[in-house]
């Protein structure tokens, strides 16, 4: 367990695994795919991290929805894809609307290269209730995360956009047994947009409290000062299109688009406090340490040198590790 004595909060009691059978990153990824295949989804492999030359809007593939966005926008037929899909997409976020570079090293869960697992339901293939039930079942029954460690959020509505609060989703979570104190409304955080223009819609997120044994901490969900409650899964109900003039119009059908960060989930499965302490990164870190000059090691400090001896800052380690993982 990493402890920074001069951090605002010391995080302890984290080393706990929730599943007796799912341990490694590969097992976690496979469990996700198997679960959704058992629920009638077809596995679609990851597309290239370099978008097609015809797509001028992206430098890198930055979300699982990129290969499906033309179908959602109506540019191509959704019949190109099965009605229900499960994916695990390699993503790079290093610019544009979804840019995580500035967050690297300042917390323990943001990455510029990562794998986004997701499930899809095109053209009303299933609704909000089914989408929430699938996500909840996978996390609490397949992975075995205690419900007492989870919070959910929903779209609070925005009168300026002419979009009402997503009360339907709030009530779905209530029907699944969550206490109202764990169902929280947000505006910007719960309206997902591909970019300045393009498909968009309200979303509901599932957040995990890394600290065991404490009472409700809803004030830490989406906190800018404390990252001990981390977002795991974003379930987007893509039902609208944002236009160049800023207006939002409704699509003819709703598409369910979800994103679950593999690295974040693996850190939960393996009972560690950082993506970098999982089996996705530790072997790479250890190999770098073995080949580096004596005394160079990764200490887990974030944002600055803490009380531990860290010769290379987290951002430097990150660049090396991402390059190695992206090449695998």
Backbone torsions as a table, in degrees:
resi	resn	phi	psi	omega
1	UNK	NA	131.3	179.6
2	UNK	-85.1	129.7	178.5
3	UNK	-129.0	121.4	174.3
4	UNK	-103.8	112.7	-174.4
5	UNK	-68.8	-21.1	-179.8
6	UNK	-105.6	17.4	169.9
7	UNK	-79.0	160.6	179.0
8	UNK	-62.4	-40.6	-178.7
9	UNK	-131.9	137.4	176.1
10	UNK	-94.5	124.3	-177.7
11	UNK	-98.1	123.7	-179.9
12	UNK	-133.0	-179.4	175.1
13	UNK	58.9	44.9	-174.8
14	UNK	-108.7	-18.9	-171.3
15	UNK	-79.9	82.9	178.8
16	UNK	-144.5	128.7	175.2
17	UNK	-94.7	146.3	-176.3
18	UNK	-102.7	-15.4	-178.0
19	UNK	-122.9	137.1	179.1
20	UNK	-81.6	-13.9	-176.4
21	UNK	-114.1	-32.0	-178.4
22	UNK	-95.7	113.9	-177.0
23	UNK	-123.9	-49.0	-171.8
24	UNK	-88.2	167.7	176.1
25	UNK	-63.1	-41.2	179.3
26	UNK	-62.9	-40.1	178.1
27	UNK	-66.7	-36.9	179.0
28	UNK	-65.7	-46.2	178.5
29	UNK	-61.1	-45.8	-178.9
30	UNK	-65.0	-38.7	178.8
31	UNK	-61.5	-39.9	178.9
32	UNK	-62.9	-49.8	-178.8
33	UNK	-62.6	-46.0	-179.1
34	UNK	-60.5	-41.3	-178.7
35	UNK	-60.6	-47.7	-176.6
36	UNK	-75.7	-29.2	172.3
37	UNK	-63.2	-37.9	178.1
38	UNK	-67.5	-18.3	177.9
39	UNK	-99.4	19.3	173.4
40	UNK	87.3	13.3	178.3
41	UNK	-91.4	148.9	177.2
42	UNK	-100.9	131.4	-178.2
43	UNK	-76.4	121.9	174.9
44	UNK	-110.5	120.9	-176.9
45	UNK	-63.5	164.0	177.4
46	UNK	-62.1	138.1	173.2
47	UNK	-84.1	171.8	-178.9
48	UNK	-64.0	145.7	177.1
49	UNK	-71.8	-14.2	173.0
50	UNK	-96.4	115.3	-177.3
51	UNK	-62.9	161.2	175.7
52	UNK	-57.7	151.2	-178.2
53	UNK	-61.2	-22.6	-179.6
54	UNK	-76.0	-14.7	-179.5
55	UNK	-96.3	102.2	-177.9
56	UNK	-89.7	-1.3	-174.8
57	UNK	-86.3	-14.0	-174.9
58	UNK	-129.8	143.8	170.2
59	UNK	-87.8	-41.8	177.9
60	UNK	-131.7	155.2	170.2
61	UNK	-65.2	120.3	-173.1
62	UNK	-119.3	4.3	179.7
63	UNK	-161.5	159.1	179.4
64	UNK	-65.8	-21.5	-175.9
65	UNK	-81.5	-8.3	-173.1
66	UNK	-56.8	-43.9	-176.9
67	UNK	-73.9	-11.1	-179.4
68	UNK	-107.9	-2.7	-168.1
69	UNK	-66.1	-32.0	178.2
70	UNK	-67.5	-34.8	177.3
71	UNK	-67.7	-41.2	179.8
72	UNK	-65.7	-39.1	-178.3
73	UNK	-77.0	-8.9	-179.9
74	UNK	86.3	6.8	178.4
75	UNK	-71.2	-36.2	174.7
76	UNK	-127.9	162.6	-177.6
77	UNK	-72.4	137.8	174.7
78	UNK	-69.2	-11.1	177.3
79	UNK	-67.5	-11.2	175.7
80	UNK	-63.8	-26.3	-176.4
81	UNK	-117.3	153.4	170.9
82	UNK	-59.1	157.6	-176.9
83	UNK	-69.0	-26.0	177.7
84	UNK	-130.3	126.3	-171.3
85	UNK	-131.8	146.5	170.2
86	UNK	-122.9	136.9	-175.7
87	UNK	-135.8	163.0	165.7
88	UNK	-140.0	99.6	-169.6
89	UNK	-100.2	127.7	171.7
90	UNK	-74.0	129.5	-174.3
91	UNK	-129.4	148.8	171.7
92	UNK	-127.2	123.3	177.6
93	UNK	-116.6	98.6	-175.7
94	UNK	-139.7	33.9	179.0
95	UNK	160.7	170.4	178.4
96	UNK	74.5	-160.6	-176.5
97	UNK	-62.3	-42.3	-177.9
98	UNK	-101.0	79.3	-175.6
99	UNK	-117.0	115.5	-177.8
100	UNK	-104.4	5.2	-175.3
101	UNK	-58.5	-41.6	-176.4
102	UNK	-68.4	-16.4	-178.9
103	UNK	-91.4	-11.8	-175.6
104	UNK	-65.8	126.7	179.3
105	UNK	88.5	-15.5	179.2
106	UNK	-91.4	-16.0	171.3
107	UNK	-141.7	-176.6	-172.7
108	UNK	-107.1	11.3	-175.9
109	UNK	-133.3	-16.7	177.8
110	UNK	-79.0	141.1	179.7
111	UNK	-137.0	150.3	173.7
112	UNK	-89.9	-25.0	170.4
113	UNK	-120.3	129.2	-178.3
114	UNK	-158.7	171.4	175.3
115	UNK	-107.9	125.8	177.8
116	UNK	-105.6	112.0	174.0
117	UNK	-85.7	146.9	-178.0
118	UNK	-160.4	157.9	172.4
119	UNK	-124.0	148.7	-172.8
120	UNK	-131.8	144.5	171.0
121	UNK	-134.8	106.7	-175.7
122	UNK	-88.0	148.6	172.0
123	UNK	51.5	55.0	177.5
124	UNK	60.7	29.4	179.2
125	UNK	-59.6	-35.5	167.5
126	UNK	-153.4	163.0	-173.0
127	UNK	-99.9	-169.8	-176.9
128	UNK	-62.8	-41.1	-177.0
129	UNK	-62.7	-46.7	180.0
130	UNK	-63.1	-40.1	-179.9
131	UNK	-62.9	-44.3	179.3
132	UNK	-66.6	-42.0	179.9
133	UNK	-61.9	-41.6	-179.8
134	UNK	-63.1	-46.4	-179.3
135	UNK	-63.6	-44.7	-178.3
136	UNK	-64.6	-41.9	179.7
137	UNK	-63.9	-43.5	-178.9
138	UNK	-62.6	-46.7	-176.4
139	UNK	-70.0	-42.6	-172.3
140	UNK	-90.2	-27.9	-177.5
141	UNK	-105.0	-44.2	-179.5
142	UNK	-77.8	-49.8	178.0
143	UNK	-80.6	-34.8	176.8
144	UNK	88.2	25.6	178.5
145	UNK	-71.9	130.8	177.6
146	UNK	-61.1	136.2	179.9
147	UNK	-61.5	-25.8	-179.3
148	UNK	-69.6	-9.7	179.3
149	UNK	-100.3	3.5	-172.5
150	UNK	-115.9	144.6	173.0
151	UNK	-128.4	154.4	175.1
152	UNK	-128.4	154.5	177.4
153	UNK	-126.7	159.8	177.8
154	UNK	-144.6	165.9	-176.6
155	UNK	-74.2	124.9	-176.2
156	UNK	-82.6	-8.4	-178.1
157	UNK	92.9	154.9	178.4
158	UNK	-146.3	105.0	-178.2
159	UNK	-59.0	-31.9	-179.3
160	UNK	-64.3	-30.9	177.8
161	UNK	-88.8	-9.4	-176.1
162	UNK	73.1	27.8	-177.6
163	UNK	-119.2	124.3	-177.2
164	UNK	-79.5	166.1	177.0
165	UNK	-62.6	147.0	-178.9
166	UNK	-86.4	71.3	-178.2
167	UNK	-65.5	-30.6	179.2
168	UNK	-58.0	-46.8	-179.6
169	UNK	-67.1	-40.8	176.5
170	UNK	-55.4	-45.3	-177.5
171	UNK	-71.2	-29.5	175.7
172	UNK	-62.5	-45.6	179.5
173	UNK	-63.9	-37.5	176.2
174	UNK	-61.6	-40.6	-179.1
175	UNK	-67.6	-21.9	177.7
176	UNK	-86.5	2.9	172.4
177	UNK	100.5	4.8	179.1
178	UNK	-77.4	139.6	175.0
179	UNK	-70.9	146.4	-177.8
180	UNK	-57.9	-27.6	180.0
181	UNK	-69.2	-12.8	179.7
182	UNK	-108.0	8.0	178.5
183	UNK	-118.0	107.0	-165.7
184	UNK	-118.3	137.8	178.9
185	UNK	-90.8	137.2	173.2
186	UNK	-140.0	160.8	-179.6
187	UNK	-100.9	-81.2	-174.7
188	UNK	-60.1	-39.2	-177.5
189	UNK	-67.4	-19.0	-175.7
190	UNK	-119.5	28.8	168.6
191	UNK	-132.9	105.6	-173.4
192	UNK	-87.7	135.0	177.3
193	UNK	-132.7	138.7	-180.0
194	UNK	-66.0	-34.5	-178.3
195	UNK	-177.5	-162.2	178.1
196	UNK	-57.5	-31.2	174.0
197	UNK	-133.0	162.8	177.3
198	UNK	118.3	-171.1	-175.8
199	UNK	-65.9	150.5	-177.6
200	UNK	-161.6	174.5	177.5
201	UNK	166.9	166.6	177.9
202	UNK	-67.4	154.5	179.6
203	UNK	-139.6	162.1	174.1
204	UNK	-126.9	133.9	-176.0
205	UNK	-115.7	149.4	175.1
206	UNK	-111.8	124.6	-177.0
207	UNK	-114.6	147.1	-176.5
208	UNK	-118.2	131.3	176.7
209	UNK	-87.9	113.9	-177.4
210	UNK	-71.1	-18.3	-174.5
211	UNK	-95.9	118.6	-177.6
212	UNK	-81.3	142.9	169.1
213	UNK	89.1	2.0	178.5
214	UNK	-100.3	159.3	-178.1
215	UNK	-76.9	-176.2	-177.0
216	UNK	-51.6	132.5	177.3
217	UNK	-130.7	56.4	-177.8
218	UNK	-60.5	-25.2	-179.2
219	UNK	-69.1	-12.9	179.8
220	UNK	-93.2	-7.1	176.6
221	UNK	-71.4	125.7	-175.9
222	UNK	62.7	25.3	178.4
223	UNK	-71.9	141.3	177.0
224	UNK	-88.5	-14.0	-176.2
225	UNK	-104.2	-18.5	-174.0
226	UNK	-139.6	120.9	-176.8
227	UNK	-107.9	25.1	179.9
228	UNK	-76.1	-14.8	170.6
229	UNK	-109.1	113.2	-169.5
230	UNK	-114.8	141.1	175.3
231	UNK	-70.0	130.5	175.3
232	UNK	-102.8	-47.1	-166.9
233	UNK	-136.8	134.8	175.4
234	UNK	-117.6	120.2	179.7
235	UNK	-108.4	109.8	-173.9
236	UNK	-102.4	133.6	175.5
237	UNK	-104.2	87.5	-174.7
238	UNK	-75.5	105.3	-176.8
239	UNK	-133.5	7.6	-173.9
240	UNK	-140.8	170.1	177.5
241	UNK	-134.5	126.8	176.8
242	UNK	-90.4	129.0	-177.1
243	UNK	-102.7	169.8	-175.3
244	UNK	-62.0	-28.5	178.9
245	UNK	-82.8	3.6	178.7
246	UNK	91.1	-9.7	-179.2
247	UNK	-73.4	159.8	-179.6
248	UNK	-124.2	127.6	177.0
249	UNK	-119.4	158.1	-177.7
250	UNK	-83.6	141.2	171.5
251	UNK	-79.0	165.3	-179.8
252	UNK	-73.0	-20.4	-179.0
253	UNK	-147.4	160.9	176.0
254	UNK	-96.4	139.7	175.7
255	UNK	-118.6	127.3	175.3
256	UNK	-84.7	126.8	-177.3
257	UNK	-133.8	116.0	-178.2
258	UNK	-121.8	154.2	177.7
259	UNK	-137.9	122.4	179.2
260	UNK	-124.7	115.7	-177.6
261	UNK	-68.3	118.2	-179.8
262	UNK	-58.1	-47.2	-174.7
263	UNK	-62.8	-40.8	178.9
264	UNK	-65.2	-44.1	-179.8
265	UNK	-64.8	-39.6	179.4
266	UNK	-62.8	-36.7	177.4
267	UNK	-62.5	-33.7	176.1
268	UNK	-71.1	-47.0	-179.5
269	UNK	-58.3	-40.4	-175.5
270	UNK	-91.2	1.2	174.1
271	UNK	67.4	36.7	178.1
272	UNK	-119.1	164.5	-172.5
273	UNK	-96.0	-0.7	-173.2
274	UNK	-144.7	143.0	172.7
275	UNK	-55.7	-34.2	-173.8
276	UNK	-75.6	-9.6	176.7
277	UNK	-98.3	9.2	177.7
278	UNK	-89.1	172.0	180.0
279	UNK	-73.6	-2.5	172.5
280	UNK	-77.0	-29.1	-174.6
281	UNK	-118.7	-31.3	-174.7
282	UNK	-57.1	-43.8	178.5
283	UNK	-60.2	-36.2	178.4
284	UNK	-68.7	-44.7	178.6
285	UNK	-58.9	-46.0	-177.9
286	UNK	-64.9	-36.2	177.2
287	UNK	-66.9	-39.7	177.7
288	UNK	-64.0	-43.0	-179.8
289	UNK	-61.9	-37.2	-178.5
290	UNK	-68.4	-33.0	-177.1
291	UNK	-94.2	-11.8	179.9
292	UNK	-80.0	169.0	178.1
293	UNK	-67.0	154.6	-178.2
294	UNK	-54.1	137.4	177.4
295	UNK	95.2	-14.2	178.1
296	UNK	-84.3	116.9	-179.8
297	UNK	-149.7	161.5	178.1
298	UNK	-93.0	121.7	-176.0
299	UNK	-105.6	-6.8	176.8
300	UNK	84.8	5.0	178.8
301	UNK	-69.0	148.7	-179.3
302	UNK	-121.4	136.1	174.0
303	UNK	80.5	-28.0	-175.8
304	UNK	-167.4	174.1	172.2
305	UNK	-77.8	122.4	177.8
306	UNK	-90.1	-133.1	-179.0
307	UNK	-93.1	-2.5	-178.9
308	UNK	-97.3	156.0	179.9
309	UNK	-81.1	100.9	179.6
310	UNK	-122.2	111.0	-177.2
311	UNK	-80.8	-41.9	179.1
312	UNK	-101.1	130.6	179.1
313	UNK	-67.8	158.1	-179.0
314	UNK	-54.0	-37.6	-178.3
315	UNK	-63.0	-35.3	178.6
316	UNK	-68.6	-44.9	175.9
317	UNK	-60.0	-41.5	-176.5
318	UNK	-60.0	-45.5	-178.0
319	UNK	-59.8	-42.1	-179.8
320	UNK	-66.0	-47.1	-175.7
321	UNK	-67.4	-39.0	179.7
322	UNK	-63.5	-42.0	179.8
323	UNK	-60.6	-41.6	179.9
324	UNK	-69.1	-43.8	-179.5
325	UNK	-66.7	-39.6	-178.1
326	UNK	-65.5	-23.8	-178.2
327	UNK	-85.9	-8.4	-176.3
328	UNK	-76.8	NA	NA
